[in-house]
Amino acid sequence: MNRTISLQDYISGIKSSDKRILGKAITLIESKKPEHREIADQLLKEILPFTGKSIRIGITGVPGAGKSTFIESFGKYAIEQGKKVAVLAIDPSSSINKGSILGDKTRMEELAKDPNAFIRPSPSSGFLGGIANTTFESLLICEAAGFNYILIETVGVGQSETLVNDITDVFLFLKVIGTGDELQGIKRGIMEMADLIFINKVNSENLSKAKMTKTELTRALQFITPKEKNWKIPVILGSALEKSGLDEIFHRVEDYISLKTKNGTFHETRKNQAQKRFEFWVREYILERAKNNHSLESSFQEHKKNASELLSNPSSEASDFVKKLLGN
């Protein structure tokens, strides 16, 4: 960590969209060192008044759906429409050594070169939900820097994507044409969270099959209640590589945000999301304090050992420890 960067340097750098400072600011908030966390908390408080003006889009899909290609093409299209685009690309971390590939910046080389784009690959560090544990805070940094669209590319390896839905305004599901039943393998939970569906990699050879897939998905969506009143989840055909269908996605995103604003749910949803982040960090800080509390350390290890060896129900062990922690 570069110790010569002051809090004011971070603030002014973020407000001027200095990509070097942006990267270092996100590294700061990802750090688990107590001295870094203290500065990070101060930084987030200072920039908060400049946040909240972006459209936050979560993008998910199975490996091979073309998420990175879609994000690069869509990001460039949005920039052509006068938008500034930030990408928070979450890479799956090794469950063994927590190492991460962090290859998205390489895959999005053209977008990365654009002065109106910022790409930040971050390791998930084994964090469930398809995002990193500080993705929300990174998002706030990007908002304060004036980015209009923030695209969050999830891990997309079958983990629960609920947390992605909990920090974004729009949830986009990417689908590709495969073999057999096109609906097979699509979890109902993903369908219930999706606000838009984009069938990617459509070309002249598979167009007929793509149209059949669209019909099947449209029928299936009739049995799912959209998250937003009066919104019919669109299924859009296109190809990120061939730059087709991107304009429709862009306009549908704008339509969806307009509808949420009209319905009065846009800011209400963001309030609920912030409350969930509060509850998340309460749990994180309690666990952190419990692990670092010397007077409770032996008790913590004892209860954890009992749970791991199934000498007792893990839930009961956790409950007993929390009672000791809170003095009940």
C-alpha positions in Angstrom: 0.0 0.0 0.0 1.4 3.4 -1.0 1.5 5.3 2.3 2.1 8.6 0.6 -1.5 8.8 -0.5 -3.5 10.8 1.9 -7.2 10.7 2.5 -7.6 13.9 0.6 -5.5 12.5 -2.3 -7.9 9.6 -2.5 -11.0 11.9 -2.4 -9.7 14.3 -5.1 -8.4 11.5 -7.2 -11.8 9.7 -7.2 -13.7 12.9 -7.9 -11.5 13.6 -10.9 -11.8 9.9 -12.2 -8.1 9.3 -11.8 -7.9 5.6 -12.7 -4.7 5.0 -10.8 -6.2 6.4 -7.6 -9.4 4.5 -8.3 -7.5 1.3 -8.4 -5.6 2.1 -5.2 -8.8 3.1 -3.5 -10.5 -0.2 -4.2 -7.3 -2.0 -3.1 -7.6 -0.1 0.1 -11.2 -1.1 0.8 -10.4 -4.7 -0.1 -7.6 -4.8 2.5 -8.2 -6.6 5.8 -5.5 -4.7 7.7 -7.0 -2.7 10.5 -5.1 0.5 9.6 -6.3 0.2 6.0 -9.9 -0.5 7.1 -9.9 2.7 9.2 -8.9 4.9 6.3 -11.3 3.0 4.0 -14.2 3.7 6.3 -13.3 7.4 6.4 -13.0 7.5 2.6 -16.4 5.9 2.1 -18.0 8.4 4.5 -16.4 11.3 2.6 -17.5 10.1 -0.9 -21.0 9.0 0.1 -22.6 12.4 -0.9 -21.3 11.9 -4.5 -22.8 8.4 -4.9 -26.2 7.0 -6.0 -26.4 8.5 -9.5 -25.4 5.4 -11.6 -27.3 2.5 -13.0 -26.0 -0.7 -11.4 -26.3 -3.8 -13.7 -25.5 -7.3 -12.5 -24.6 -9.7 -15.4 -24.6 -13.4 -14.9 -24.5 -16.6 -17.0 -22.9 -20.0 -17.1 -19.2 -20.2 -18.2 -19.1 -19.9 -22.0 -22.1 -17.6 -22.2 -19.8 -14.8 -23.3 -20.0 -12.5 -20.3 -16.7 -10.7 -20.9 -17.4 -10.3 -24.6 -20.9 -9.0 -23.9 -19.6 -6.5 -21.2 -16.9 -5.1 -23.5 -19.3 -4.7 -26.5 -22.1 -3.3 -24.3 -19.7 -1.1 -22.4 -18.4 0.4 -25.7 -22.0 0.9 -27.0 -23.0 2.7 -23.8 -19.9 4.9 -24.1 -21.0 5.8 -27.6 -24.3 6.9 -26.1 -22.4 9.4 -23.9 -22.1 7.2 -20.8 -19.1 6.5 -18.6 -18.8 2.8 -17.8 -17.1 1.0 -14.9 -16.7 -2.8 -14.8 -16.3 -4.7 -11.6 -15.3 -8.2 -12.9 -15.3 -10.8 -10.2 -12.9 -13.7 -10.8 -13.3 -17.1 -9.1 -10.7 -17.6 -6.4 -9.0 -20.9 -5.7 -10.6 -22.5 -2.6 -7.2 -23.9 -1.7 -4.8 -20.8 -1.9 -7.3 -18.0 -2.6 -5.5 -17.3 -5.8 -7.4 -15.7 -8.7 -7.0 -15.6 -12.5 -7.9 -12.0 -12.8 -7.9 -12.2 -16.5 -10.9 -10.0 -17.4 -8.8 -6.8 -18.0 -6.9 -8.8 -20.6 -10.1 -10.1 -22.2 -11.6 -6.6 -22.3 -8.5 -4.9 -23.8 -10.3 -2.6 -26.1 -12.7 -1.3 -23.4 -9.9 -1.0 -20.9 -8.1 1.5 -23.3 -11.2 3.8 -23.5 -10.8 7.0 -21.3 -14.4 6.7 -20.4 -14.1 3.2 -19.0 -12.6 1.7 -15.9 -12.2 -2.1 -15.3 -11.4 -3.6 -12.0 -10.9 -7.3 -11.7 -11.2 -8.5 -8.1 -10.9 -12.0 -6.6 -14.0 -13.4 -5.0 -11.7 -15.0 -2.3 -14.2 -17.8 -1.9 -17.0 -15.4 -1.0 -20.4 -16.9 -1.9 -23.0 -15.1 -3.9 -21.0 -14.6 -7.1 -19.4 -11.4 -6.0 -16.5 -10.2 -3.8 -17.3 -9.2 -0.2 -16.4 -5.5 -1.0 -18.1 -5.3 -4.4 -20.8 -2.9 -3.0 -18.1 -0.6 -1.6 -16.2 -0.7 -4.8 -19.4 0.2 -6.6 -19.7 3.3 -4.4 -16.1 4.4 -5.3 -17.0 4.1 -9.0 -20.2 6.1 -8.5 -18.4 8.9 -6.8 -16.0 9.0 -9.7 -18.9 9.8 -12.0 -19.5 6.5 -13.8 -23.0 6.3 -15.2 -23.2 2.6 -15.8 -21.6 0.1 -13.4 -21.5 -3.4 -14.8 -20.8 -6.3 -12.3 -19.7 -9.5 -13.9 -20.4 -12.4 -11.5 -18.4 -15.6 -11.1 -21.2 -17.5 -12.7 -20.2 -21.0 -11.6 -23.5 -22.1 -10.0 -23.2 -20.3 -6.7 -26.2 -18.5 -5.4 -26.5 -15.2 -7.3 -28.8 -13.6 -4.7 -26.2 -11.2 -3.4 -25.7 -9.8 -6.9 -29.4 -9.1 -7.1 -29.1 -7.4 -3.7 -26.6 -4.7 -4.9 -27.9 -3.9 -8.4 -30.7 -2.1 -10.1 -31.0 -4.5 -13.1 -30.2 -8.2 -13.2 -29.3 -9.5 -16.7 -29.1 -13.2 -17.5 -27.0 -14.3 -20.5 -28.0 -17.5 -22.2 -26.5 -19.4 -25.1 -27.9 -21.9 -27.5 -26.9 -25.5 -26.6 -28.2 -28.9 -27.3 -31.4 -30.6 -26.1 -33.9 -28.9 -23.8 -33.0 -25.2 -23.7 -34.7 -24.7 -20.4 -32.8 -27.6 -18.8 -30.2 -26.4 -16.3 -31.7 -22.9 -15.8 -32.4 -22.6 -12.1 -35.8 -21.2 -11.2 -34.1 -18.8 -8.8 -32.1 -17.2 -11.6 -35.2 -16.8 -13.7 -37.0 -15.2 -10.7 -34.2 -12.7 -10.3 -33.7 -11.8 -13.9 -35.0 -8.5 -15.2 -33.7 -9.1 -18.8 -32.6 -12.2 -20.7 -30.1 -12.0 -23.5 -29.6 -15.0 -25.8 -26.1 -14.5 -26.9 -24.0 -15.9 -29.8 -27.0 -15.9 -32.2 -26.0 -16.2 -35.9 -27.6 -17.2 -39.2 -26.9 -20.9 -38.5 -28.7 -21.1 -35.2 -31.2 -18.3 -35.7 -34.1 -20.7 -36.0 -33.2 -22.6 -32.8 -32.6 -19.2 -31.1 -36.2 -18.2 -31.9 -37.5 -21.5 -30.5 -35.5 -20.9 -27.4 -36.9 -17.4 -27.0 -40.4 -18.8 -27.4 -39.8 -21.5 -24.7 -38.3 -18.9 -22.3 -41.1 -16.5 -22.9 -43.6 -19.2 -22.1 -41.7 -20.2 -18.9 -41.6 -16.6 -17.8 -45.4 -16.5 -17.8 -45.3 -18.6 -14.6 -42.8 -16.3 -12.9 -43.9 -13.0 -11.3 -41.5 -10.2 -12.3 -39.9 -8.3 -9.5 -41.3 -5.0 -10.9 -45.0 -4.4 -11.4 -46.0 -3.9 -15.0 -42.7 -5.2 -16.3 -42.7 -8.1 -18.8 -39.2 -9.7 -18.7 -37.9 -9.3 -22.3 -36.0 -12.1 -24.0 -33.6 -10.5 -26.5 -31.7 -12.3 -29.3 -28.3 -11.0 -30.4 -24.5 -11.5 -30.5 -22.1 -9.5 -28.4 -19.3 -10.4 -30.8 -21.3 -9.1 -33.8 -22.6 -6.1 -31.8 -26.2 -7.1 -32.5 -29.0 -6.7 -29.9 -26.9 -4.3 -27.8 -29.1 -1.3 -28.6 -32.2 -3.1 -27.5 -30.6 -4.1 -24.2 -29.5 -0.5 -23.6 -33.0 0.9 -24.2 -34.7 -1.9 -22.2 -32.4 -1.1 -19.3 -33.4 2.6 -19.5 -37.0 1.6 -19.7 -36.8 -0.6 -16.7 -35.1 2.1 -14.6 -37.8 4.6 -15.7 -40.5 2.2 -14.7 -38.9 1.6 -11.2 -38.6 5.3 -10.7 -42.3 5.8 -11.8 -43.4 3.0 -9.5 -41.5 4.5 -6.6 -39.5 1.3 -6.1 -36.1 2.5 -7.3 -35.0 4.3 -4.2 -36.9 2.0 -1.9 -35.0 -1.0 -3.3 -31.7 0.8 -2.8 -32.6 1.5 0.9 -33.4 -2.2 1.4 -30.1 -3.1 -0.2 -28.2 -0.7 2.0 -29.9 -2.3 5.1 -28.8 -5.7 3.9 -25.2 -4.5 3.6 -25.5 -3.1 7.2 -26.6 -6.5 8.4 -23.8 -8.2 6.4 -21.1 -6.1 8.0 -22.6 -6.5 11.5 -22.1 -10.2 11.1 -18.6 -9.8 9.6 -17.4 -7.4 12.4 -18.9 -9.6 15.2 -17.1 -12.6 13.8 -13.9 -10.7 13.4 -14.1 -9.4 17.0 -14.9 -12.8 18.3 -11.8 -14.3 16.6 -9.6 -11.6 17.8 -10.9 -11.3 21.4 -8.2 -13.0 23.5 -10.5 -13.7 26.4 -13.0 -15.5 24.1 -10.5 -17.1 21.7 -10.3 -20.5 23.5 -14.0 -20.6 23.8 -14.4 -19.8 20.1 -12.0 -22.5 19.1 -13.7 -25.0 21.4 -17.2 -24.4 20.0 -15.8 -24.5 16.4 -14.0 -27.8 17.1 -17.3 -29.3 18.5 -19.1 -28.1 15.4 -16.5 -29.4 13.0 -16.4 -32.8 14.6 -20.2 -32.8 14.8 -20.1 -33.4 18.6 -23.0 -31.0 18.6 -25.2 -29.2 16.1 -23.1 -26.4 14.5 -26.1 -24.0 15.0 -26.3 -24.8 18.7 -22.5 -24.3 19.1 -22.8 -20.9 17.3 -25.7 -19.9 19.5 -23.9 -20.9 22.7 -20.8 -18.9 21.7 -22.8 -15.8 20.7 -24.5 -15.9 24.2 -21.0 -15.8 25.8 -19.9 -13.1 23.4 -22.9 -10.8 24.2 -22.8 -11.7 27.9 -26.2 -13.4 27.9 
